[in-house]
Amino acid sequence: MIGTLVYIMGPSGSGKDSLIAYARRSMNAPYALTWNAHARQGLRPVLFARRYITRPAIAGGERHIALTQEEFRLFEGQGGFSLSWKSHGLRYGIGSEIDLSLAEGAVVVVSGSRKYLPEAMKIYPELIPLLISARPDVLRGRLEKRGREASAEIGERLLSASMKVPDIPGLIRLDNSDVLEKAGAVFADLLSRLRRARAFEAGNGAFSEPLRLRHKTVIVGRHSSPVLAFA
């Protein structure tokens, strides 16, 4: 995998969609560049994958590709997904089109599942895992405000929020309990630095220069990913 896969995850209400939307707005001009324009500026494209979900498009939330259970099953059987999992009675998938972008060297951002992370790492061992969290009271307030779940479902999602994610090498933790701009700036900064990483050097299995993220210097390459925790 020459490109970089950023796997963002977190409990319902942690603000994953809001952070992704914030980063897209922050990077609007460079995001819209063509591949050639990126190359001239020494940049790599940043692509945000839309998820396929067995949830009606009118249900609200993220802008996803809605499929029925049967459509999802058929698409999955045809090899249409690079990643797919179940959560809260729904099916989620990331289209296999991301593999072409990764092969061409892009930074690809996907919204994944904490429980599915070990399986995702088997498929993409070099992915960068980014865990978004928020205080329980903040999670509850956000879930109630969006009005998509009944009280019992909110309770179930809050219970699921307590699931621990192993402190695996390369895991980035980002607290999004405060205003969106605070965590959003950190996330956009990470993606901007990934974009500016020099081209992958196939000979030595690493990017030719380190990425200088806040507080630490890390190498992002074929066999390594950032080790960084944000309080």
PyMOL CGO cylinders between C-alpha atoms (Angstrom):
from pymol import cmd
from pymol.cgo import CYLINDER

trace = [
    CYLINDER, 0.00, 0.00, 0.00, 1.82, 3.08, -1.23, 0.3, 1, 1, 1, 1, 1, 1,
    CYLINDER, 1.82, 3.08, -1.23, -0.84, 5.52, 0.00, 0.3, 1, 1, 1, 1, 1, 1,
    CYLINDER, -0.84, 5.52, 0.00, -1.95, 6.12, 3.59, 0.3, 1, 1, 1, 1, 1, 1,
    CYLINDER, -1.95, 6.12, 3.59, -5.22, 4.84, 5.04, 0.3, 1, 1, 1, 1, 1, 1,
    CYLINDER, -5.22, 4.84, 5.04, -6.49, 6.86, 8.01, 0.3, 1, 1, 1, 1, 1, 1,
    CYLINDER, -6.49, 6.86, 8.01, -9.02, 4.77, 9.97, 0.3, 1, 1, 1, 1, 1, 1,
    CYLINDER, -9.02, 4.77, 9.97, -11.11, 7.06, 12.17, 0.3, 1, 1, 1, 1, 1, 1,
    CYLINDER, -11.11, 7.06, 12.17, -13.32, 5.42, 14.80, 0.3, 1, 1, 1, 1, 1, 1,
    CYLINDER, -13.32, 5.42, 14.80, -15.19, 6.21, 18.00, 0.3, 1, 1, 1, 1, 1, 1,
    CYLINDER, -15.19, 6.21, 18.00, -18.52, 5.74, 19.78, 0.3, 1, 1, 1, 1, 1, 1,
    CYLINDER, -18.52, 5.74, 19.78, -21.76, 7.27, 18.54, 0.3, 1, 1, 1, 1, 1, 1,
    CYLINDER, -21.76, 7.27, 18.54, -21.78, 10.93, 19.52, 0.3, 1, 1, 1, 1, 1, 1,
    CYLINDER, -21.78, 10.93, 19.52, -18.00, 11.32, 19.53, 0.3, 1, 1, 1, 1, 1, 1,
    CYLINDER, -18.00, 11.32, 19.53, -18.28, 13.56, 16.47, 0.3, 1, 1, 1, 1, 1, 1,
    CYLINDER, -18.28, 13.56, 16.47, -16.53, 11.54, 13.77, 0.3, 1, 1, 1, 1, 1, 1,
    CYLINDER, -16.53, 11.54, 13.77, -18.72, 12.92, 10.97, 0.3, 1, 1, 1, 1, 1, 1,
    CYLINDER, -18.72, 12.92, 10.97, -18.34, 16.48, 12.25, 0.3, 1, 1, 1, 1, 1, 1,
    CYLINDER, -18.34, 16.48, 12.25, -14.56, 16.15, 12.38, 0.3, 1, 1, 1, 1, 1, 1,
    CYLINDER, -14.56, 16.15, 12.38, -14.44, 14.75, 8.86, 0.3, 1, 1, 1, 1, 1, 1,
    CYLINDER, -14.44, 14.75, 8.86, -16.68, 17.57, 7.61, 0.3, 1, 1, 1, 1, 1, 1,
    CYLINDER, -16.68, 17.57, 7.61, -14.50, 20.13, 9.42, 0.3, 1, 1, 1, 1, 1, 1,
    CYLINDER, -14.50, 20.13, 9.42, -11.34, 18.73, 7.81, 0.3, 1, 1, 1, 1, 1, 1,
    CYLINDER, -11.34, 18.73, 7.81, -12.94, 18.74, 4.37, 0.3, 1, 1, 1, 1, 1, 1,
    CYLINDER, -12.94, 18.74, 4.37, -13.91, 22.40, 4.75, 0.3, 1, 1, 1, 1, 1, 1,
    CYLINDER, -13.91, 22.40, 4.75, -10.46, 23.30, 6.06, 0.3, 1, 1, 1, 1, 1, 1,
    CYLINDER, -10.46, 23.30, 6.06, -8.77, 21.57, 3.12, 0.3, 1, 1, 1, 1, 1, 1,
    CYLINDER, -8.77, 21.57, 3.12, -11.28, 22.59, 0.45, 0.3, 1, 1, 1, 1, 1, 1,
    CYLINDER, -11.28, 22.59, 0.45, -8.89, 24.23, -2.01, 0.3, 1, 1, 1, 1, 1, 1,
    CYLINDER, -8.89, 24.23, -2.01, -6.20, 21.51, -2.01, 0.3, 1, 1, 1, 1, 1, 1,
    CYLINDER, -6.20, 21.51, -2.01, -8.82, 18.76, -1.84, 0.3, 1, 1, 1, 1, 1, 1,
    CYLINDER, -8.82, 18.76, -1.84, -10.29, 19.99, -5.14, 0.3, 1, 1, 1, 1, 1, 1,
    CYLINDER, -10.29, 19.99, -5.14, -6.98, 19.87, -6.99, 0.3, 1, 1, 1, 1, 1, 1,
    CYLINDER, -6.98, 19.87, -6.99, -6.37, 17.37, -9.76, 0.3, 1, 1, 1, 1, 1, 1,
    CYLINDER, -6.37, 17.37, -9.76, -3.69, 14.72, -9.37, 0.3, 1, 1, 1, 1, 1, 1,
    CYLINDER, -3.69, 14.72, -9.37, -1.32, 16.68, -11.62, 0.3, 1, 1, 1, 1, 1, 1,
    CYLINDER, -1.32, 16.68, -11.62, -1.89, 19.87, -9.63, 0.3, 1, 1, 1, 1, 1, 1,
    CYLINDER, -1.89, 19.87, -9.63, -1.14, 17.98, -6.43, 0.3, 1, 1, 1, 1, 1, 1,
    CYLINDER, -1.14, 17.98, -6.43, 2.08, 16.63, -7.91, 0.3, 1, 1, 1, 1, 1, 1,
    CYLINDER, 2.08, 16.63, -7.91, 3.23, 20.09, -9.02, 0.3, 1, 1, 1, 1, 1, 1,
    CYLINDER, 3.23, 20.09, -9.02, 2.75, 21.37, -5.47, 0.3, 1, 1, 1, 1, 1, 1,
    CYLINDER, 2.75, 21.37, -5.47, 4.44, 18.35, -3.90, 0.3, 1, 1, 1, 1, 1, 1,
    CYLINDER, 4.44, 18.35, -3.90, 1.17, 17.19, -2.34, 0.3, 1, 1, 1, 1, 1, 1,
    CYLINDER, 1.17, 17.19, -2.34, -0.75, 13.94, -2.14, 0.3, 1, 1, 1, 1, 1, 1,
    CYLINDER, -0.75, 13.94, -2.14, -4.54, 14.01, -2.62, 0.3, 1, 1, 1, 1, 1, 1,
    CYLINDER, -4.54, 14.01, -2.62, -6.72, 13.49, 0.46, 0.3, 1, 1, 1, 1, 1, 1,
    CYLINDER, -6.72, 13.49, 0.46, -9.87, 11.50, -0.26, 0.3, 1, 1, 1, 1, 1, 1,
    CYLINDER, -9.87, 11.50, -0.26, -12.78, 10.95, 2.14, 0.3, 1, 1, 1, 1, 1, 1,
    CYLINDER, -12.78, 10.95, 2.14, -14.56, 7.65, 1.47, 0.3, 1, 1, 1, 1, 1, 1,
    CYLINDER, -14.56, 7.65, 1.47, -18.36, 7.58, 1.61, 0.3, 1, 1, 1, 1, 1, 1,
    CYLINDER, -18.36, 7.58, 1.61, -19.77, 4.59, 3.46, 0.3, 1, 1, 1, 1, 1, 1,
    CYLINDER, -19.77, 4.59, 3.46, -22.35, 2.14, 2.18, 0.3, 1, 1, 1, 1, 1, 1,
    CYLINDER, -22.35, 2.14, 2.18, -24.94, 1.61, 4.94, 0.3, 1, 1, 1, 1, 1, 1,
    CYLINDER, -24.94, 1.61, 4.94, -28.17, -0.36, 5.19, 0.3, 1, 1, 1, 1, 1, 1,
    CYLINDER, -28.17, -0.36, 5.19, -29.90, 2.78, 6.44, 0.3, 1, 1, 1, 1, 1, 1,
    CYLINDER, -29.90, 2.78, 6.44, -32.29, 4.96, 4.39, 0.3, 1, 1, 1, 1, 1, 1,
    CYLINDER, -32.29, 4.96, 4.39, -30.71, 8.11, 3.00, 0.3, 1, 1, 1, 1, 1, 1,
    CYLINDER, -30.71, 8.11, 3.00, -33.47, 10.20, 4.63, 0.3, 1, 1, 1, 1, 1, 1,
    CYLINDER, -33.47, 10.20, 4.63, -32.54, 8.90, 8.10, 0.3, 1, 1, 1, 1, 1, 1,
    CYLINDER, -32.54, 8.90, 8.10, -30.13, 11.79, 8.60, 0.3, 1, 1, 1, 1, 1, 1,
    CYLINDER, -30.13, 11.79, 8.60, -26.54, 11.76, 9.76, 0.3, 1, 1, 1, 1, 1, 1,
    CYLINDER, -26.54, 11.76, 9.76, -23.65, 11.35, 7.39, 0.3, 1, 1, 1, 1, 1, 1,
    CYLINDER, -23.65, 11.35, 7.39, -24.03, 11.47, 3.62, 0.3, 1, 1, 1, 1, 1, 1,
    CYLINDER, -24.03, 11.47, 3.62, -23.88, 7.77, 2.87, 0.3, 1, 1, 1, 1, 1, 1,
    CYLINDER, -23.88, 7.77, 2.87, -24.79, 5.41, 0.05, 0.3, 1, 1, 1, 1, 1, 1,
    CYLINDER, -24.79, 5.41, 0.05, -27.99, 3.69, 1.15, 0.3, 1, 1, 1, 1, 1, 1,
    CYLINDER, -27.99, 3.69, 1.15, -28.45, -0.01, 0.40, 0.3, 1, 1, 1, 1, 1, 1,
    CYLINDER, -28.45, -0.01, 0.40, -31.03, -2.57, 1.42, 0.3, 1, 1, 1, 1, 1, 1,
    CYLINDER, -31.03, -2.57, 1.42, -29.84, -5.67, 3.26, 0.3, 1, 1, 1, 1, 1, 1,
    CYLINDER, -29.84, -5.67, 3.26, -30.14, -7.68, 0.05, 0.3, 1, 1, 1, 1, 1, 1,
    CYLINDER, -30.14, -7.68, 0.05, -28.31, -5.09, -2.04, 0.3, 1, 1, 1, 1, 1, 1,
    CYLINDER, -28.31, -5.09, -2.04, -25.54, -4.99, 0.53, 0.3, 1, 1, 1, 1, 1, 1,
    CYLINDER, -25.54, -4.99, 0.53, -25.22, -8.79, 0.54, 0.3, 1, 1, 1, 1, 1, 1,
    CYLINDER, -25.22, -8.79, 0.54, -25.07, -8.94, -3.26, 0.3, 1, 1, 1, 1, 1, 1,
    CYLINDER, -25.07, -8.94, -3.26, -22.54, -6.11, -3.52, 0.3, 1, 1, 1, 1, 1, 1,
    CYLINDER, -22.54, -6.11, -3.52, -20.37, -7.71, -0.86, 0.3, 1, 1, 1, 1, 1, 1,
    CYLINDER, -20.37, -7.71, -0.86, -20.53, -11.05, -2.65, 0.3, 1, 1, 1, 1, 1, 1,
    CYLINDER, -20.53, -11.05, -2.65, -19.27, -9.38, -5.82, 0.3, 1, 1, 1, 1, 1, 1,
    CYLINDER, -19.27, -9.38, -5.82, -16.20, -8.04, -4.01, 0.3, 1, 1, 1, 1, 1, 1,
    CYLINDER, -16.20, -8.04, -4.01, -17.53, -4.50, -3.86, 0.3, 1, 1, 1, 1, 1, 1,
    CYLINDER, -17.53, -4.50, -3.86, -16.20, -3.79, -0.36, 0.3, 1, 1, 1, 1, 1, 1,
    CYLINDER, -16.20, -3.79, -0.36, -12.68, -3.55, 0.93, 0.3, 1, 1, 1, 1, 1, 1,
    CYLINDER, -12.68, -3.55, 0.93, -14.00, -3.32, 4.50, 0.3, 1, 1, 1, 1, 1, 1,
    CYLINDER, -14.00, -3.32, 4.50, -17.40, -4.33, 5.88, 0.3, 1, 1, 1, 1, 1, 1,
    CYLINDER, -17.40, -4.33, 5.88, -18.89, -4.89, 9.33, 0.3, 1, 1, 1, 1, 1, 1,
    CYLINDER, -18.89, -4.89, 9.33, -22.08, -4.98, 11.39, 0.3, 1, 1, 1, 1, 1, 1,
    CYLINDER, -22.08, -4.98, 11.39, -23.02, -2.54, 14.15, 0.3, 1, 1, 1, 1, 1, 1,
    CYLINDER, -23.02, -2.54, 14.15, -26.30, -1.79, 15.97, 0.3, 1, 1, 1, 1, 1, 1,
    CYLINDER, -26.30, -1.79, 15.97, -28.30, -3.87, 13.52, 0.3, 1, 1, 1, 1, 1, 1,
    CYLINDER, -28.30, -3.87, 13.52, -26.87, -2.17, 10.42, 0.3, 1, 1, 1, 1, 1, 1,
    CYLINDER, -26.87, -2.17, 10.42, -24.32, -3.20, 7.81, 0.3, 1, 1, 1, 1, 1, 1,
    CYLINDER, -24.32, -3.20, 7.81, -21.49, -0.84, 6.89, 0.3, 1, 1, 1, 1, 1, 1,
    CYLINDER, -21.49, -0.84, 6.89, -19.08, -1.04, 3.98, 0.3, 1, 1, 1, 1, 1, 1,
    CYLINDER, -19.08, -1.04, 3.98, -16.15, 0.82, 2.46, 0.3, 1, 1, 1, 1, 1, 1,
    CYLINDER, -16.15, 0.82, 2.46, -16.01, 0.44, -1.32, 0.3, 1, 1, 1, 1, 1, 1,
    CYLINDER, -16.01, 0.44, -1.32, -13.09, -1.36, -2.93, 0.3, 1, 1, 1, 1, 1, 1,
    CYLINDER, -13.09, -1.36, -2.93, -12.43, 1.75, -5.02, 0.3, 1, 1, 1, 1, 1, 1,
    CYLINDER, -12.43, 1.75, -5.02, -10.22, 3.02, -2.18, 0.3, 1, 1, 1, 1, 1, 1,
    CYLINDER, -10.22, 3.02, -2.18, -7.60, 0.45, -3.18, 0.3, 1, 1, 1, 1, 1, 1,
    CYLINDER, -7.60, 0.45, -3.18, -6.97, 2.21, -6.50, 0.3, 1, 1, 1, 1, 1, 1,
    CYLINDER, -6.97, 2.21, -6.50, -6.49, 5.55, -4.74, 0.3, 1, 1, 1, 1, 1, 1,
    CYLINDER, -6.49, 5.55, -4.74, -4.14, 3.97, -2.20, 0.3, 1, 1, 1, 1, 1, 1,
    CYLINDER, -4.14, 3.97, -2.20, -2.17, 2.30, -4.98, 0.3, 1, 1, 1, 1, 1, 1,
    CYLINDER, -2.17, 2.30, -4.98, -1.72, 5.73, -6.58, 0.3, 1, 1, 1, 1, 1, 1,
    CYLINDER, -1.72, 5.73, -6.58, -0.37, 7.21, -3.33, 0.3, 1, 1, 1, 1, 1, 1,
    CYLINDER, -0.37, 7.21, -3.33, -3.37, 9.13, -1.95, 0.3, 1, 1, 1, 1, 1, 1,
    CYLINDER, -3.37, 9.13, -1.95, -4.29, 9.71, 1.68, 0.3, 1, 1, 1, 1, 1, 1,
    CYLINDER, -4.29, 9.71, 1.68, -7.66, 8.00, 2.17, 0.3, 1, 1, 1, 1, 1, 1,
    CYLINDER, -7.66, 8.00, 2.17, -9.84, 8.69, 5.21, 0.3, 1, 1, 1, 1, 1, 1,
    CYLINDER, -9.84, 8.69, 5.21, -12.45, 6.12, 6.24, 0.3, 1, 1, 1, 1, 1, 1,
    CYLINDER, -12.45, 6.12, 6.24, -14.89, 6.08, 9.13, 0.3, 1, 1, 1, 1, 1, 1,
    CYLINDER, -14.89, 6.08, 9.13, -14.64, 2.65, 10.69, 0.3, 1, 1, 1, 1, 1, 1,
    CYLINDER, -14.64, 2.65, 10.69, -15.66, 0.63, 13.72, 0.3, 1, 1, 1, 1, 1, 1,
    CYLINDER, -15.66, 0.63, 13.72, -13.69, 0.07, 16.93, 0.3, 1, 1, 1, 1, 1, 1,
    CYLINDER, -13.69, 0.07, 16.93, -14.73, -3.56, 17.09, 0.3, 1, 1, 1, 1, 1, 1,
    CYLINDER, -14.73, -3.56, 17.09, -13.73, -4.11, 13.45, 0.3, 1, 1, 1, 1, 1, 1,
    CYLINDER, -13.73, -4.11, 13.45, -10.27, -2.53, 13.87, 0.3, 1, 1, 1, 1, 1, 1,
    CYLINDER, -10.27, -2.53, 13.87, -8.35, -5.84, 14.31, 0.3, 1, 1, 1, 1, 1, 1,
    CYLINDER, -8.35, -5.84, 14.31, -9.85, -7.18, 11.09, 0.3, 1, 1, 1, 1, 1, 1,
    CYLINDER, -9.85, -7.18, 11.09, -9.15, -3.91, 9.26, 0.3, 1, 1, 1, 1, 1, 1,
    CYLINDER, -9.15, -3.91, 9.26, -5.52, -4.09, 10.38, 0.3, 1, 1, 1, 1, 1, 1,
    CYLINDER, -5.52, -4.09, 10.38, -5.22, -7.58, 8.91, 0.3, 1, 1, 1, 1, 1, 1,
    CYLINDER, -5.22, -7.58, 8.91, -6.33, -6.19, 5.55, 0.3, 1, 1, 1, 1, 1, 1,
    CYLINDER, -6.33, -6.19, 5.55, -4.35, -2.93, 5.82, 0.3, 1, 1, 1, 1, 1, 1,
    CYLINDER, -4.35, -2.93, 5.82, -1.48, -3.51, 8.28, 0.3, 1, 1, 1, 1, 1, 1,
    CYLINDER, -1.48, -3.51, 8.28, -0.10, -0.03, 7.64, 0.3, 1, 1, 1, 1, 1, 1,
    CYLINDER, -0.10, -0.03, 7.64, -3.27, 1.94, 8.38, 0.3, 1, 1, 1, 1, 1, 1,
    CYLINDER, -3.27, 1.94, 8.38, -3.20, 4.84, 10.83, 0.3, 1, 1, 1, 1, 1, 1,
    CYLINDER, -3.20, 4.84, 10.83, -5.83, 4.23, 13.56, 0.3, 1, 1, 1, 1, 1, 1,
    CYLINDER, -5.83, 4.23, 13.56, -7.41, 7.38, 15.01, 0.3, 1, 1, 1, 1, 1, 1,
    CYLINDER, -7.41, 7.38, 15.01, -9.70, 6.96, 18.03, 0.3, 1, 1, 1, 1, 1, 1,
    CYLINDER, -9.70, 6.96, 18.03, -12.15, 9.80, 18.73, 0.3, 1, 1, 1, 1, 1, 1,
    CYLINDER, -12.15, 9.80, 18.73, -13.61, 10.01, 22.23, 0.3, 1, 1, 1, 1, 1, 1,
    CYLINDER, -13.61, 10.01, 22.23, -15.80, 12.31, 24.32, 0.3, 1, 1, 1, 1, 1, 1,
    CYLINDER, -15.80, 12.31, 24.32, -17.04, 12.42, 27.90, 0.3, 1, 1, 1, 1, 1, 1,
    CYLINDER, -17.04, 12.42, 27.90, -20.18, 10.33, 28.66, 0.3, 1, 1, 1, 1, 1, 1,
    CYLINDER, -20.18, 10.33, 28.66, -22.29, 13.42, 29.36, 0.3, 1, 1, 1, 1, 1, 1,
    CYLINDER, -22.29, 13.42, 29.36, -21.24, 14.93, 26.04, 0.3, 1, 1, 1, 1, 1, 1,
    CYLINDER, -21.24, 14.93, 26.04, -22.06, 11.71, 24.19, 0.3, 1, 1, 1, 1, 1, 1,
    CYLINDER, -22.06, 11.71, 24.19, -25.52, 11.56, 25.74, 0.3, 1, 1, 1, 1, 1, 1,
    CYLINDER, -25.52, 11.56, 25.74, -26.25, 15.19, 24.93, 0.3, 1, 1, 1, 1, 1, 1,
    CYLINDER, -26.25, 15.19, 24.93, -25.22, 14.79, 21.30, 0.3, 1, 1, 1, 1, 1, 1,
    CYLINDER, -25.22, 14.79, 21.30, -27.24, 11.59, 20.84, 0.3, 1, 1, 1, 1, 1, 1,
    CYLINDER, -27.24, 11.59, 20.84, -30.34, 13.18, 22.34, 0.3, 1, 1, 1, 1, 1, 1,
    CYLINDER, -30.34, 13.18, 22.34, -29.91, 16.30, 20.24, 0.3, 1, 1, 1, 1, 1, 1,
    CYLINDER, -29.91, 16.30, 20.24, -29.67, 14.47, 16.93, 0.3, 1, 1, 1, 1, 1, 1,
    CYLINDER, -29.67, 14.47, 16.93, -32.94, 12.66, 17.70, 0.3, 1, 1, 1, 1, 1, 1,
    CYLINDER, -32.94, 12.66, 17.70, -32.18, 9.61, 15.62, 0.3, 1, 1, 1, 1, 1, 1,
    CYLINDER, -32.18, 9.61, 15.62, -32.49, 6.99, 18.37, 0.3, 1, 1, 1, 1, 1, 1,
    CYLINDER, -32.49, 6.99, 18.37, -35.09, 6.17, 20.99, 0.3, 1, 1, 1, 1, 1, 1,
    CYLINDER, -35.09, 6.17, 20.99, -34.14, 6.33, 24.67, 0.3, 1, 1, 1, 1, 1, 1,
    CYLINDER, -34.14, 6.33, 24.67, -33.39, 2.60, 24.83, 0.3, 1, 1, 1, 1, 1, 1,
    CYLINDER, -33.39, 2.60, 24.83, -31.15, 2.83, 21.75, 0.3, 1, 1, 1, 1, 1, 1,
    CYLINDER, -31.15, 2.83, 21.75, -29.28, 5.76, 23.25, 0.3, 1, 1, 1, 1, 1, 1,
    CYLINDER, -29.28, 5.76, 23.25, -28.67, 3.69, 26.37, 0.3, 1, 1, 1, 1, 1, 1,
    CYLINDER, -28.67, 3.69, 26.37, -27.34, 0.86, 24.22, 0.3, 1, 1, 1, 1, 1, 1,
    CYLINDER, -27.34, 0.86, 24.22, -24.98, 3.18, 22.37, 0.3, 1, 1, 1, 1, 1, 1,
    CYLINDER, -24.98, 3.18, 22.37, -23.71, 4.72, 25.61, 0.3, 1, 1, 1, 1, 1, 1,
    CYLINDER, -23.71, 4.72, 25.61, -23.02, 1.24, 26.95, 0.3, 1, 1, 1, 1, 1, 1,
    CYLINDER, -23.02, 1.24, 26.95, -21.14, 0.44, 23.75, 0.3, 1, 1, 1, 1, 1, 1,
    CYLINDER, -21.14, 0.44, 23.75, -19.12, 3.65, 24.17, 0.3, 1, 1, 1, 1, 1, 1,
    CYLINDER, -19.12, 3.65, 24.17, -17.34, 2.11, 27.17, 0.3, 1, 1, 1, 1, 1, 1,
    CYLINDER, -17.34, 2.11, 27.17, -15.74, -0.55, 24.96, 0.3, 1, 1, 1, 1, 1, 1,
    CYLINDER, -15.74, -0.55, 24.96, -11.99, -0.39, 25.30, 0.3, 1, 1, 1, 1, 1, 1,
    CYLINDER, -11.99, -0.39, 25.30, -9.69, -0.21, 22.31, 0.3, 1, 1, 1, 1, 1, 1,
    CYLINDER, -9.69, -0.21, 22.31, -6.32, -1.93, 22.79, 0.3, 1, 1, 1, 1, 1, 1,
    CYLINDER, -6.32, -1.93, 22.79, -3.43, 0.51, 23.03, 0.3, 1, 1, 1, 1, 1, 1,
    CYLINDER, -3.43, 0.51, 23.03, -1.92, -0.82, 19.83, 0.3, 1, 1, 1, 1, 1, 1,
    CYLINDER, -1.92, -0.82, 19.83, 1.26, 0.67, 18.35, 0.3, 1, 1, 1, 1, 1, 1,
    CYLINDER, 1.26, 0.67, 18.35, 0.39, 3.64, 16.19, 0.3, 1, 1, 1, 1, 1, 1,
    CYLINDER, 0.39, 3.64, 16.19, -2.96, 4.41, 17.84, 0.3, 1, 1, 1, 1, 1, 1,
    CYLINDER, -2.96, 4.41, 17.84, -3.78, 8.13, 17.91, 0.3, 1, 1, 1, 1, 1, 1,
    CYLINDER, -3.78, 8.13, 17.91, -6.26, 9.26, 20.56, 0.3, 1, 1, 1, 1, 1, 1,
    CYLINDER, -6.26, 9.26, 20.56, -8.17, 12.51, 20.11, 0.3, 1, 1, 1, 1, 1, 1,
    CYLINDER, -8.17, 12.51, 20.11, -10.64, 13.88, 22.68, 0.3, 1, 1, 1, 1, 1, 1,
    CYLINDER, -10.64, 13.88, 22.68, -13.54, 15.74, 21.05, 0.3, 1, 1, 1, 1, 1, 1,
    CYLINDER, -13.54, 15.74, 21.05, -15.46, 16.73, 24.19, 0.3, 1, 1, 1, 1, 1, 1,
    CYLINDER, -15.46, 16.73, 24.19, -14.80, 20.43, 23.66, 0.3, 1, 1, 1, 1, 1, 1,
    CYLINDER, -14.80, 20.43, 23.66, -15.79, 22.71, 20.78, 0.3, 1, 1, 1, 1, 1, 1,
    CYLINDER, -15.79, 22.71, 20.78, -15.42, 21.16, 17.32, 0.3, 1, 1, 1, 1, 1, 1,
    CYLINDER, -15.42, 21.16, 17.32, -12.80, 23.68, 16.22, 0.3, 1, 1, 1, 1, 1, 1,
    CYLINDER, -12.80, 23.68, 16.22, -10.33, 22.45, 18.84, 0.3, 1, 1, 1, 1, 1, 1,
    CYLINDER, -10.33, 22.45, 18.84, -10.22, 18.78, 17.84, 0.3, 1, 1, 1, 1, 1, 1,
    CYLINDER, -10.22, 18.78, 17.84, -10.99, 19.67, 14.22, 0.3, 1, 1, 1, 1, 1, 1,
    CYLINDER, -10.99, 19.67, 14.22, -7.84, 21.76, 13.93, 0.3, 1, 1, 1, 1, 1, 1,
    CYLINDER, -7.84, 21.76, 13.93, -5.74, 18.85, 15.24, 0.3, 1, 1, 1, 1, 1, 1,
    CYLINDER, -5.74, 18.85, 15.24, -7.33, 16.40, 12.81, 0.3, 1, 1, 1, 1, 1, 1,
    CYLINDER, -7.33, 16.40, 12.81, -6.95, 18.77, 9.85, 0.3, 1, 1, 1, 1, 1, 1,
    CYLINDER, -6.95, 18.77, 9.85, -3.34, 19.37, 10.88, 0.3, 1, 1, 1, 1, 1, 1,
    CYLINDER, -3.34, 19.37, 10.88, -2.63, 15.63, 10.82, 0.3, 1, 1, 1, 1, 1, 1,
    CYLINDER, -2.63, 15.63, 10.82, -4.13, 15.26, 7.33, 0.3, 1, 1, 1, 1, 1, 1,
    CYLINDER, -4.13, 15.26, 7.33, -2.29, 18.33, 6.05, 0.3, 1, 1, 1, 1, 1, 1,
    CYLINDER, -2.29, 18.33, 6.05, 1.01, 16.90, 7.21, 0.3, 1, 1, 1, 1, 1, 1,
    CYLINDER, 1.01, 16.90, 7.21, 0.25, 13.55, 5.66, 0.3, 1, 1, 1, 1, 1, 1,
    CYLINDER, 0.25, 13.55, 5.66, -0.50, 15.35, 2.39, 0.3, 1, 1, 1, 1, 1, 1,
    CYLINDER, -0.50, 15.35, 2.39, 2.87, 17.03, 2.45, 0.3, 1, 1, 1, 1, 1, 1,
    CYLINDER, 2.87, 17.03, 2.45, 4.85, 13.82, 3.02, 0.3, 1, 1, 1, 1, 1, 1,
    CYLINDER, 4.85, 13.82, 3.02, 7.22, 13.22, 0.16, 0.3, 1, 1, 1, 1, 1, 1,
    CYLINDER, 7.22, 13.22, 0.16, 6.63, 10.44, -2.30, 0.3, 1, 1, 1, 1, 1, 1,
    CYLINDER, 6.63, 10.44, -2.30, 7.01, 6.91, -1.04, 0.3, 1, 1, 1, 1, 1, 1,
    CYLINDER, 7.01, 6.91, -1.04, 10.43, 5.38, -1.67, 0.3, 1, 1, 1, 1, 1, 1,
    CYLINDER, 10.43, 5.38, -1.67, 9.78, 1.79, -2.60, 0.3, 1, 1, 1, 1, 1, 1,
    CYLINDER, 9.78, 1.79, -2.60, 13.42, 0.86, -2.16, 0.3, 1, 1, 1, 1, 1, 1,
    CYLINDER, 13.42, 0.86, -2.16, 13.67, 1.46, 1.58, 0.3, 1, 1, 1, 1, 1, 1,
    CYLINDER, 13.67, 1.46, 1.58, 10.03, 1.01, 2.61, 0.3, 1, 1, 1, 1, 1, 1,
    CYLINDER, 10.03, 1.01, 2.61, 9.47, 4.47, 4.09, 0.3, 1, 1, 1, 1, 1, 1,
    CYLINDER, 9.47, 4.47, 4.09, 8.66, 8.03, 3.18, 0.3, 1, 1, 1, 1, 1, 1,
    CYLINDER, 8.66, 8.03, 3.18, 11.77, 10.08, 2.55, 0.3, 1, 1, 1, 1, 1, 1,
    CYLINDER, 11.77, 10.08, 2.55, 11.16, 12.54, 5.37, 0.3, 1, 1, 1, 1, 1, 1,
    CYLINDER, 11.16, 12.54, 5.37, 9.54, 12.40, 8.81, 0.3, 1, 1, 1, 1, 1, 1,
    CYLINDER, 9.54, 12.40, 8.81, 6.15, 13.93, 9.48, 0.3, 1, 1, 1, 1, 1, 1,
    CYLINDER, 6.15, 13.93, 9.48, 6.45, 16.47, 12.26, 0.3, 1, 1, 1, 1, 1, 1,
    CYLINDER, 6.45, 16.47, 12.26, 3.16, 16.22, 14.11, 0.3, 1, 1, 1, 1, 1, 1,
    CYLINDER, 3.16, 16.22, 14.11, 2.45, 18.20, 17.24, 0.3, 1, 1, 1, 1, 1, 1,
    CYLINDER, 2.45, 18.20, 17.24, 4.63, 17.22, 20.21, 0.3, 1, 1, 1, 1, 1, 1,
    CYLINDER, 4.63, 17.22, 20.21, 6.50, 14.36, 18.52, 0.3, 1, 1, 1, 1, 1, 1,
    CYLINDER, 6.50, 14.36, 18.52, 8.31, 13.44, 15.33, 0.3, 1, 1, 1, 1, 1, 1,
    CYLINDER, 8.31, 13.44, 15.33, 7.07, 10.26, 13.72, 0.3, 1, 1, 1, 1, 1, 1,
    CYLINDER, 7.07, 10.26, 13.72, 7.74, 8.37, 10.54, 0.3, 1, 1, 1, 1, 1, 1,
    CYLINDER, 7.74, 8.37, 10.54, 4.86, 7.32, 8.33, 0.3, 1, 1, 1, 1, 1, 1,
    CYLINDER, 4.86, 7.32, 8.33, 5.86, 4.60, 5.94, 0.3, 1, 1, 1, 1, 1, 1,
    CYLINDER, 5.86, 4.60, 5.94, 5.37, 1.08, 4.82, 0.3, 1, 1, 1, 1, 1, 1,
    CYLINDER, 5.37, 1.08, 4.82, 6.10, -0.51, 8.17, 0.3, 1, 1, 1, 1, 1, 1,
    CYLINDER, 6.10, -0.51, 8.17, 5.30, 2.26, 10.64, 0.3, 1, 1, 1, 1, 1, 1,
    CYLINDER, 5.30, 2.26, 10.64, 2.58, 4.71, 11.65, 0.3, 1, 1, 1, 1, 1, 1,
    CYLINDER, 2.58, 4.71, 11.65, 2.34, 7.61, 14.10, 0.3, 1, 1, 1, 1, 1, 1,
    CYLINDER, 2.34, 7.61, 14.10, 2.41, 6.97, 17.82, 0.3, 1, 1, 1, 1, 1, 1,
    CYLINDER, 2.41, 6.97, 17.82, 0.75, 10.04, 19.24, 0.3, 1, 1, 1, 1, 1, 1,
    CYLINDER, 0.75, 10.04, 19.24, -1.82, 10.79, 21.95, 0.3, 1, 1, 1, 1, 1, 1,
    CYLINDER, -1.82, 10.79, 21.95, -3.79, 14.02, 22.22, 0.3, 1, 1, 1, 1, 1, 1,
    CYLINDER, -3.79, 14.02, 22.22, -5.26, 14.79, 25.64, 0.3, 1, 1, 1, 1, 1, 1,
]
cmd.load_cgo(trace, "trace")
